[in-house]
């Protein structure tokens, strides 16, 4: 599995490292996704489901919306994912490989 930079890199257990990375991805994306004014004004809320690839160099790309809410929220979620830092790439048999992630991005009005 790819490893999120920072705290997740120091975890020796692969399963715990994968859980840490998944939580870090979701936390990072949630923190970096803005709530567009047009979506607030129209009361749009819910979860955007998207997929992206961490390539064999650890870079994030190929973001696709699987289930969107509104273009403004979908775009905000996409932009947040593209801000993800470079990962330690996944590896298989000692060689770096790309890996696809699917995550939800929650937008909720308060």
C-alpha positions as CSV (number, residue, x, y, z in Angstrom):
1,X,0.0,0.0,0.0
2,X,1.2,3.6,-0.5
3,X,2.3,5.4,2.6
4,X,1.1,8.9,3.5
5,X,4.1,11.1,4.4
6,X,4.7,12.0,8.0
7,X,3.4,10.0,11.0
8,X,2.3,7.0,8.9
9,X,5.8,6.3,7.7
10,X,7.0,5.4,11.2
11,X,4.5,2.6,11.6
12,X,6.1,-0.9,11.2
13,X,2.9,-3.0,11.0
14,X,1.6,-2.9,7.4
15,X,-2.0,-3.2,8.4
16,X,-1.7,-0.3,10.9
17,X,0.2,1.7,8.3
18,X,-2.6,1.2,5.7
19,X,-5.2,2.3,8.2
20,X,-3.1,5.4,9.2
21,X,-2.7,6.3,5.5
22,X,-6.4,5.9,4.7
23,X,-7.4,8.1,7.7
24,X,-4.7,10.7,6.8
25,X,-6.0,10.9,3.2
26,X,-9.5,11.5,4.3
27,X,-8.5,14.0,7.0
28,X,-6.3,15.9,4.5
29,X,-8.9,16.0,1.8
30,X,-11.7,17.0,4.2
31,X,-9.5,19.8,5.6
32,X,-8.6,21.1,2.2
33,X,-12.0,20.9,0.5
34,X,-13.7,24.3,0.6
35,X,-17.5,24.7,0.7
36,X,-18.4,26.9,-2.4
37,X,-20.8,29.7,-1.8
38,X,-23.1,28.6,-4.6
39,X,-23.5,25.2,-2.8
40,X,-24.1,26.8,0.6
41,X,-26.7,29.2,-0.9
42,X,-28.6,26.4,-2.5
43,X,-28.3,24.0,0.5
44,X,-26.3,21.3,-1.4
45,X,-24.8,18.8,1.0
46,X,-23.9,15.1,1.1
47,X,-21.0,12.9,0.1
48,X,-18.9,13.1,-3.0
49,X,-17.4,9.7,-3.9
50,X,-14.3,9.8,-6.0
51,X,-11.4,7.7,-7.0
52,X,-7.8,8.6,-7.7
53,X,-4.5,6.8,-8.4
54,X,-1.2,7.0,-6.4
55,X,1.2,6.3,-9.2
56,X,4.5,4.3,-9.0
57,X,6.3,7.6,-8.2
58,X,3.9,8.4,-5.3
59,X,2.1,11.2,-7.2
60,X,-1.7,11.6,-7.1
61,X,-3.6,11.8,-10.4
62,X,-6.5,10.5,-12.5
63,X,-9.2,11.8,-10.2
64,X,-12.7,10.7,-11.2
65,X,-16.0,11.5,-9.6
66,X,-18.0,8.3,-9.0
67,X,-21.0,9.9,-7.3
68,X,-21.3,13.7,-7.2
69,X,-23.6,16.2,-5.6
70,X,-23.2,19.4,-7.6
71,X,-20.4,20.5,-9.9
72,X,-19.1,23.1,-7.4
73,X,-18.8,20.4,-4.6
74,X,-17.4,17.8,-7.0
75,X,-14.7,20.3,-8.2
76,X,-13.8,21.3,-4.6
77,X,-13.3,17.6,-3.7
78,X,-11.2,17.1,-6.8
79,X,-9.0,20.1,-6.1
80,X,-8.5,18.9,-2.5
81,X,-7.4,15.4,-3.7
82,X,-4.9,17.0,-6.2
83,X,-3.3,18.9,-3.2
84,X,-2.3,15.6,-1.5
85,X,1.4,15.4,-0.9
86,X,3.7,12.8,-2.6
87,X,3.4,9.4,-1.1
88,X,5.8,6.5,-0.7
89,X,4.4,4.4,-3.5
90,X,2.9,1.0,-3.1
91,X,5.1,-1.9,-4.0
92,X,4.7,-5.4,-5.2
93,X,7.6,-7.9,-5.3
94,X,9.9,-5.0,-4.4
95,X,8.9,-2.8,-7.3
96,X,6.8,0.4,-7.1
97,X,3.3,0.1,-8.5
98,X,0.3,2.3,-8.9
99,X,-2.7,1.9,-6.7
100,X,-6.3,3.2,-6.9
101,X,-8.1,4.7,-3.9
102,X,-11.8,5.4,-3.5
103,X,-12.8,7.8,-0.8
104,X,-15.9,9.8,0.3
105,X,-15.7,13.6,0.9
106,X,-18.4,14.8,3.2
107,X,-20.0,18.2,2.7
108,X,-22.4,19.2,5.5
109,X,-23.9,22.6,6.2
110,X,-23.8,23.7,9.8
